[in-house]
Amino acid sequence: MARYLISFDDGAMTFPEEELPDVAEAAHAVVQEAMDAGVWVFGGGLLSQRASIVATDGKITVGPYPETKAVIGGFSIIDVPTREDALAWAAKIAVAVRCAQEVREVMFGPES
């Protein structure tokens, strides 16, 4: 099995605010489906706020850095056998939250 990060950019959800309850219900349904299928690891939405950046020297600044084009608005981590499976779950999430999803395999060591 491989773990995949499925994410979307902050601000990508551009539907009218009054539709938020329907989107939340659809998103929760997909999460429950993933849990029931045994592929859900972890996920959630991120608050829209500036990130705190901790540099290698320990200095803390408020970010993101100016060259950053986008920040993550929400993410899911799933554990599935193939990339095609991850893409299928990303499609379900995209429909539920009404925005495109990025899919990337997570690298981790054997002790993880």
Secondary structure, 3 states (H helix, E strand, C coil): CEEEEEEEECCCCCCCHHHHHHHHHHHHHHHHHHHHHCCEEEEEECCCCCCEEECCCCCEEECCCCCCCCCEEEEEEEEECCHHHHHHHHHHHHHHHCCCCEEEECCCCCCC
